[in-house]
Amino acid sequence: FSRTNKSGAFGLTNVDYTDTLKILIKNQIYKVPIEHKKSIIILLDAQSGKYTAKEDFELMYKAGCRWIEFGIESGSQEHLRRMKKALTPERAEIDLKNCRDAGIITLCYFMLGYIDETEEDLKATCQLLNRIPFVKFISSLFTPLPGSEAYDILVAQGKLKPITSLNEVLNDSIFNTMNANYSKVPTLDLKVIRASILWASFTKKTFSDDSVRKYSVF
């Protein structure tokens, strides 16, 4: 924040914070000087549920925050448990609405095709997206990265061959997300739903509740 305080002197109009563990503590937000609050737009990566009160987001807005990105990943509580995500769809929905009410634009990331994802899990994700039409979102297909817990699980299950060299990393098919599917949902269905999610978000013109309801994803 000491650098943020000097940003006006350098003519900066945008500050991007991505360290979710160290920023947006309330006493730090208060340190942003008042004369900069109208000129600084802070882009943030954040975890839903970390800021529990509507006043938290109002305080962020006053400190200059105009955009927050959340890694929600799924609308299914059971699937979030498998992914070891410490949040609930209900909490995420509340946080997103609080952001909207505070005047903050939100972008959410959703991951499709994670290990053992079911059609019911996918349906719950689409239903959540339809309840938050004011949010912009991005969907991705799951890729098991070497060194991650998910990757180790797939190796232990015999679904992936362990990678032992850099050449294998560069050439391995797991990085072609269109060919990897470790969920219980047919690959074609995953691709169609992902395309629908991306299109629904891409075609949004505003971030109000009613203006984008016709672009339901499911």
Disulfide bonds with the S-S distance in Angstrom:
none
